[in-house]
Protein backbone atom coordinates (compact mmCIF):
# COMPACT_ATOMS: atom_id res chain seq x y z
CA UNK A 1 0.00 0.00 0.00
CA UNK A 2 1.21 3.50 -0.79
CA UNK A 3 -0.35 6.85 -0.04
CA UNK A 4 0.04 10.40 -1.30
CA UNK A 5 1.12 12.86 1.33
CA UNK A 6 -1.00 15.89 2.07
CA UNK A 7 -1.21 18.33 -0.85
CA UNK A 8 0.02 16.13 -3.72
CA UNK A 9 -0.99 13.22 -5.94
CA UNK A 10 -4.64 12.38 -5.36
CA UNK A 11 -4.71 14.20 -2.02
CA UNK A 12 -7.10 17.12 -1.70
CA UNK A 13 -6.87 20.06 -1.37
CA UNK A 14 -3.99 20.10 -3.82
CA UNK A 15 -0.95 22.30 -3.33
CA UNK A 16 -1.10 23.40 -6.98
CA UNK A 17 -4.15 25.45 -6.02
CA UNK A 18 -2.85 28.78 -4.64
CA UNK A 19 -5.83 28.87 -2.26
CA UNK A 20 -4.60 25.75 -0.45
CA UNK A 21 -3.39 26.77 3.01
CA UNK A 22 0.19 25.54 3.45
CA UNK A 23 0.18 26.46 7.13
CA UNK A 24 -1.58 23.15 7.78
CA UNK A 25 0.97 21.20 5.73
CA UNK A 26 3.92 20.52 8.02
CA UNK A 27 5.85 17.48 9.20
CA UNK A 28 3.65 17.30 12.30
CA UNK A 29 0.54 17.22 10.11
CA UNK A 30 2.01 14.46 7.94
CA UNK A 31 2.93 12.34 10.96
CA UNK A 32 -0.61 12.71 12.27
CA UNK A 33 -1.95 11.75 8.83
CA UNK A 34 0.14 8.57 8.83
CA UNK A 35 -1.02 7.57 12.28
CA UNK A 36 -4.65 8.27 11.41
CA UNK A 37 -4.29 6.14 8.28
CA UNK A 38 -2.77 3.26 10.28
CA UNK A 39 -5.66 3.37 12.75
CA UNK A 40 -8.22 3.59 9.94
CA UNK A 41 -6.76 0.47 8.30
CA UNK A 42 -6.63 -1.41 11.57
CA UNK A 43 -2.91 -2.10 11.22
CA UNK A 44 -1.09 -2.81 14.48
CA UNK A 45 2.46 -2.48 13.14
CA UNK A 46 3.68 -1.83 9.63
CA UNK A 47 6.78 -1.99 7.47
CA UNK A 48 7.63 1.51 6.25
CA UNK A 49 9.28 2.00 2.86
CA UNK A 50 10.19 5.23 1.09
CA UNK A 51 12.96 7.30 -0.40
CA UNK A 52 14.46 10.76 -0.46
CA UNK A 53 12.21 13.14 1.55
CA UNK A 54 10.08 10.12 2.54
CA UNK A 55 13.08 8.70 4.40
CA UNK A 56 13.09 11.81 6.60
CA UNK A 57 9.36 11.46 7.22
CA UNK A 58 9.64 7.73 7.98
CA UNK A 59 12.45 8.25 10.49
CA UNK A 60 10.47 11.00 12.20
CA UNK A 61 7.41 8.74 12.38
CA UNK A 62 9.38 5.73 13.64
CA UNK A 63 10.96 7.82 16.38
CA UNK A 64 7.56 9.14 17.44
CA UNK A 65 5.71 5.80 17.20
CA UNK A 66 8.35 3.06 17.51
CA UNK A 67 5.83 0.56 18.88
CA UNK A 68 3.93 0.80 15.59
CA UNK A 69 6.88 0.07 13.31
CA UNK A 70 7.85 -3.50 12.38
CA UNK A 71 10.70 -2.47 10.12
CA UNK A 72 12.02 0.24 7.84
CA UNK A 73 13.42 0.30 4.29
CA UNK A 74 14.87 3.64 3.22
CA UNK A 75 16.22 4.52 -0.23
CA UNK A 76 18.28 7.64 -0.95
CA UNK A 77 18.48 8.55 2.72
CA UNK A 78 17.99 12.18 3.72
CA UNK A 79 17.45 13.94 7.05
CA UNK A 80 16.43 17.34 5.62
CA UNK A 81 19.09 19.08 7.68
CA UNK A 82 20.13 22.63 6.78
CA UNK A 83 23.51 21.31 5.63
CA UNK A 84 21.84 18.90 3.19
CA UNK A 85 19.51 21.57 1.82
CA UNK A 86 22.41 24.01 1.49
CA UNK A 87 24.37 21.38 -0.44
CA UNK A 88 21.60 20.55 -2.92
CA UNK A 89 20.65 24.15 -3.64
CA UNK A 90 24.04 25.77 -3.18
CA UNK A 91 27.08 23.54 -2.74
CA UNK A 92 26.28 21.50 -5.82
CA UNK A 93 27.02 24.58 -7.92
CA UNK A 94 30.69 23.47 -7.85
CA UNK A 95 29.73 20.79 -10.36
CA UNK A 96 27.04 22.74 -12.23
CA UNK A 97 28.02 26.42 -12.22
CA UNK A 98 26.14 27.45 -15.36
CA UNK A 99 22.94 25.66 -14.35
CA UNK A 100 23.14 27.07 -10.83
CA UNK A 101 23.49 30.65 -12.07
CA UNK A 102 20.32 30.18 -14.08
CA UNK A 103 18.60 28.70 -11.02
CA UNK A 104 19.82 31.58 -8.84
CA UNK A 105 18.83 34.34 -11.29
CA UNK A 106 15.10 33.69 -10.78
CA UNK A 107 15.18 34.72 -7.12
CA UNK A 108 14.81 38.38 -6.07
CA UNK A 109 18.21 40.05 -5.70
CA UNK A 110 18.08 40.50 -1.92
CA UNK A 111 17.71 36.73 -1.40
CA UNK A 112 20.13 35.42 -4.03
CA UNK A 113 23.11 35.29 -1.69
CA UNK A 114 21.17 34.55 1.49
CA UNK A 115 18.44 31.96 1.05
CA UNK A 116 17.57 30.71 -2.42
CA UNK A 117 15.07 28.19 -1.11
CA UNK A 118 13.15 30.86 0.79
CA UNK A 119 13.25 33.01 -2.33
CA UNK A 120 11.63 30.24 -4.34
CA UNK A 121 9.11 29.62 -1.56
CA UNK A 122 8.02 33.25 -1.81
CA UNK A 123 7.76 33.00 -5.59
CA UNK A 124 5.54 29.93 -5.26
CA UNK A 125 3.15 31.99 -3.10
CA UNK A 126 3.02 34.88 -5.61
CA UNK A 127 -0.39 36.08 -6.76
CA UNK A 128 0.67 36.01 -10.42
CA UNK A 129 0.27 32.49 -11.89
CA UNK A 130 2.97 33.21 -14.49
CA UNK A 131 5.47 33.89 -11.70
CA UNK A 132 4.58 30.62 -10.00
CA UNK A 133 4.81 28.68 -13.26
CA UNK A 134 8.21 30.16 -14.11
CA UNK A 135 9.60 29.46 -10.64
CA UNK A 136 8.36 25.87 -10.76
CA UNK A 137 9.91 25.36 -14.19
CA UNK A 138 13.32 26.69 -13.14
CA UNK A 139 13.32 24.72 -9.86
CA UNK A 140 12.65 21.52 -11.80
CA UNK A 141 15.32 22.43 -14.35
CA UNK A 142 17.84 22.55 -11.50
CA UNK A 143 16.63 19.22 -10.12
CA UNK A 144 17.02 17.77 -13.63
CA UNK A 145 20.58 19.08 -13.84
CA UNK A 146 21.47 17.48 -10.52
CA UNK A 147 20.57 13.99 -11.76
CA UNK A 148 21.46 14.32 -15.46
CA UNK A 149 24.76 12.46 -14.98
CA UNK A 150 23.13 9.40 -13.43
CA UNK A 151 22.74 6.01 -15.11
CA UNK A 152 18.94 6.27 -14.93
CA UNK A 153 18.74 10.04 -15.20
CA UNK A 154 16.93 11.32 -18.25
CA UNK A 155 16.33 14.79 -19.71
CA UNK A 156 13.36 16.52 -18.17
CA UNK A 157 12.73 13.92 -15.49
CA UNK A 158 11.29 16.58 -13.18
CA UNK A 159 10.33 19.17 -15.79
CA UNK A 160 8.23 16.68 -17.77
CA UNK A 161 5.65 16.37 -15.00
CA UNK A 162 2.16 17.74 -15.70
CA UNK A 163 1.85 21.40 -14.75
CA UNK A 164 -0.28 20.83 -11.65
CA UNK A 165 2.05 18.10 -10.36
CA UNK A 166 5.04 20.33 -10.98
CA UNK A 167 3.45 23.27 -9.16
CA UNK A 168 2.51 21.10 -6.18
CA UNK A 169 5.94 19.45 -6.09
CA UNK A 170 7.83 22.73 -6.03
CA UNK A 171 5.43 24.47 -3.67
CA UNK A 172 5.68 21.62 -1.18
CA UNK A 173 9.46 21.25 -1.56
CA UNK A 174 10.16 24.93 -1.02
CA UNK A 175 7.68 25.11 1.86
CA UNK A 176 9.25 22.18 3.70
CA UNK A 177 12.88 22.93 2.87
CA UNK A 178 12.61 26.61 3.79
CA UNK A 179 11.55 25.41 7.26
CA UNK A 180 14.10 22.55 7.39
CA UNK A 181 11.22 20.11 7.68
CA UNK A 182 10.23 21.61 11.04
CA UNK A 183 12.98 19.50 12.60
CA UNK A 184 15.64 20.65 15.01
CA UNK A 185 19.22 20.54 13.75
CA UNK A 186 20.46 16.96 14.09
CA UNK A 187 17.18 15.82 15.68
CA UNK A 188 16.82 12.55 13.79
CA UNK A 189 20.39 11.49 14.55
CA UNK A 190 20.16 12.64 18.16
CA UNK A 191 16.99 10.62 18.72
CA UNK A 192 18.11 7.52 16.83
CA UNK A 193 18.08 5.61 20.10
CA UNK A 194 14.29 5.56 19.88
CA UNK A 195 14.68 3.14 16.97
CA UNK A 196 16.20 0.47 19.19
CA UNK A 197 14.78 -2.93 18.33
CA UNK A 198 13.49 -1.85 14.90
CA UNK A 199 15.36 -3.48 12.01
CA UNK A 200 16.16 -1.27 9.05
CA UNK A 201 17.75 -1.43 5.62
CA UNK A 202 19.32 1.74 4.21
CA UNK A 203 19.86 1.57 0.45
CA UNK A 204 21.89 4.36 -1.09
CA UNK A 205 23.65 5.02 -4.38
CA UNK A 206 27.34 5.85 -4.23
CA UNK A 207 26.91 8.21 -7.19
CA UNK A 208 24.14 10.23 -5.56
CA UNK A 209 25.17 13.88 -5.83
CA UNK A 210 21.78 15.22 -4.74
CA UNK A 211 21.96 13.39 -1.41
CA UNK A 212 25.55 12.23 -0.80
CA UNK A 213 26.17 8.86 0.85
CA UNK A 214 27.52 10.40 4.05
CA UNK A 215 24.02 10.97 5.49
CA UNK A 216 23.05 7.29 5.09
CA UNK A 217 26.36 6.31 6.70
CA UNK A 218 25.67 8.61 9.66
CA UNK A 219 22.23 7.08 10.17
CA UNK A 220 23.70 3.57 10.06
CA UNK A 221 26.28 4.54 12.69
CA UNK A 222 23.59 5.91 15.00
CA UNK A 223 21.18 3.01 14.47
CA UNK A 224 22.88 -0.36 15.10
CA UNK A 225 19.88 -2.36 13.86
CA UNK A 226 20.13 -0.77 10.42
CA UNK A 227 22.06 -2.36 7.57
CA UNK A 228 23.61 0.01 5.01
CA UNK A 229 23.59 -1.27 1.43
CA UNK A 230 25.63 0.85 -1.00
CA UNK A 231 24.78 0.53 -4.69
CA UNK A 232 27.91 1.26 -6.69
CA UNK A 233 26.27 2.20 -10.02
CA UNK A 234 23.34 4.20 -8.66
CA UNK A 235 22.59 7.84 -8.08
CA UNK A 236 19.42 9.40 -6.64
CA UNK A 237 17.21 8.01 -9.42
CA UNK A 238 18.21 4.41 -8.85
CA UNK A 239 19.38 1.59 -11.11
CA UNK A 240 18.52 -2.07 -11.78
CA UNK A 241 20.94 -3.05 -9.01
CA UNK A 242 19.15 -0.73 -6.60
CA UNK A 243 15.79 -2.21 -7.58
CA UNK A 244 17.16 -5.68 -6.82
CA UNK A 245 18.41 -4.48 -3.43
CA UNK A 246 14.96 -3.07 -2.61
CA UNK A 247 13.26 -6.32 -3.60
CA UNK A 248 15.77 -8.29 -1.53
CA UNK A 249 15.11 -6.08 1.49
CA UNK A 250 11.34 -6.47 1.17
CA UNK A 251 11.74 -10.24 0.89
CA UNK A 252 13.81 -10.16 4.04
CA UNK A 253 10.80 -8.93 5.98
CA UNK A 254 8.34 -11.41 4.48
CA UNK A 255 7.59 -15.11 4.45
CA UNK A 256 10.05 -16.18 7.10
CA UNK A 257 12.82 -14.06 5.64
CA UNK A 258 15.81 -12.52 7.31
CA UNK A 259 13.92 -10.00 9.44
CA UNK A 260 10.70 -11.96 9.99
CA UNK A 261 11.41 -12.58 13.68
CA UNK A 262 10.87 -8.90 14.39
CA UNK A 263 7.21 -8.85 13.33
PERAQUI-V252876 format. One record per backbone hydrogen bond with DSSP energy under -0.5 kcal/mol. NH is the residue of the N-H (numbers start at 0). CO is the residue of the C=O. E is the energy in kcal/mol with one decimal. If there is no record, write none. Layout:
nh-><NH:NH>
co-><CO:CO>
e-><E:E>
This chain:
nh-><7:10:14:16:17:19:21:23:24:29:30:31:32:33:34:35:36:37:38:39:40:41:41:42:45:47:47:49:51:51:53:54:55:55:56:57:58:59:60:61:62:63:64:67:68:69:69:70:71:72:73:74:75:77:83:84:85:86:87:88:89:90:91:92:93:94:95:99:100:101:102:103:104:105:105:106:110:111:111:112:113:114:118:119:120:121:122:123:124:124:125:128:130:131:132:133:134:135:136:137:138:139:140:141:142:143:144:145:146:146:147:149:152:156:159:160:165:166:167:168:169:170:171:172:173:174:175:176:177:178:179:180:181:182:186:189:190:191:193:194:195:197:198:198:199:200:201:202:202:203:203:205:206:207:208:211:214:216:217:218:219:220:221:222:225:226:228:228:229:230:230:231:233:237:242:243:244:245:246:247:248:249:250:251:252:252:253:256:258:259:259:261:262>
co-><4:7:6:13:15:16:19:20:21:25:26:27:28:29:30:31:32:33:34:35:36:37:38:37:67:45:70:72:74:75:50:51:51:52:52:53:54:55:56:57:58:59:60:64:65:45:67:45:198:47:200:49:202:51:80:80:81:82:83:84:86:85:86:89:90:91:91:95:96:97:98:99:100:101:102:103:107:107:108:108:110:110:114:115:116:117:118:119:120:121:122:126:127:127:128:129:130:131:132:133:134:135:136:137:138:139:140:141:142:143:143:146:149:153:155:157:161:162:163:164:165:166:167:168:169:170:171:172:173:174:176:175:178:179:183:185:186:188:190:191:192:194:69:196:224:71:226:73:200:201:228:230:233:204:206:208:211:212:213:214:215:216:217:218:222:199:201:226:227:203:228:229:230:234:238:239:240:241:242:243:244:245:246:247:248:249:250:253:251:251:256:258:259>
e-><-1.9:-2.3:-3.0:-1.7:-0.6:-2.2:-0.7:-1.0:-1.7:-2.2:-2.5:-1.9:-2.1:-2.4:-2.1:-2.3:-2.4:-2.4:-2.2:-2.4:-2.2:-0.8:-0.7:-2.1:-2.1:-0.5:-2.4:-1.8:-2.1:-0.8:-1.9:-1.4:-0.9:-0.6:-2.0:-2.8:-2.2:-2.3:-2.4:-3.1:-2.0:-1.3:-3.1:-2.1:-1.4:-1.9:-0.6:-0.9:-1.7:-2.8:-2.7:-1.8:-2.4:-0.6:-0.6:-2.3:-3.0:-1.6:-2.3:-2.2:-0.9:-2.1:-2.7:-1.8:-1.8:-1.7:-1.2:-2.4:-1.9:-1.5:-2.1:-3.0:-1.9:-0.6:-0.7:-1.4:-2.1:-0.8:-1.0:-0.5:-1.0:-1.7:-2.0:-2.5:-2.4:-2.3:-1.8:-2.3:-0.6:-0.9:-1.4:-0.6:-0.6:-1.7:-2.6:-2.4:-2.4:-2.4:-2.3:-2.4:-2.3:-2.1:-1.9:-1.8:-2.1:-2.6:-2.0:-1.9:-0.9:-0.8:-0.9:-1.9:-0.6:-1.5:-2.7:-1.5:-2.6:-2.7:-2.4:-2.7:-2.5:-2.4:-2.6:-2.6:-2.7:-1.9:-2.7:-3.1:-2.1:-0.6:-1.3:-3.2:-2.2:-1.5:-2.3:-2.9:-2.4:-1.4:-2.0:-2.2:-1.6:-2.6:-0.5:-0.6:-1.7:-2.1:-3.3:-3.2:-0.6:-0.5:-2.4:-2.4:-2.5:-1.4:-0.9:-0.5:-1.4:-2.1:-2.4:-2.2:-2.3:-2.0:-1.7:-1.2:-2.3:-2.6:-3.6:-0.6:-0.6:-2.8:-0.5:-0.7:-1.2:-0.9:-2.4:-2.2:-1.9:-2.4:-2.4:-2.5:-2.2:-2.5:-2.4:-1.5:-0.6:-1.4:-1.2:-1.1:-4.7:-0.5:-1.6:-2.1:-1.7>
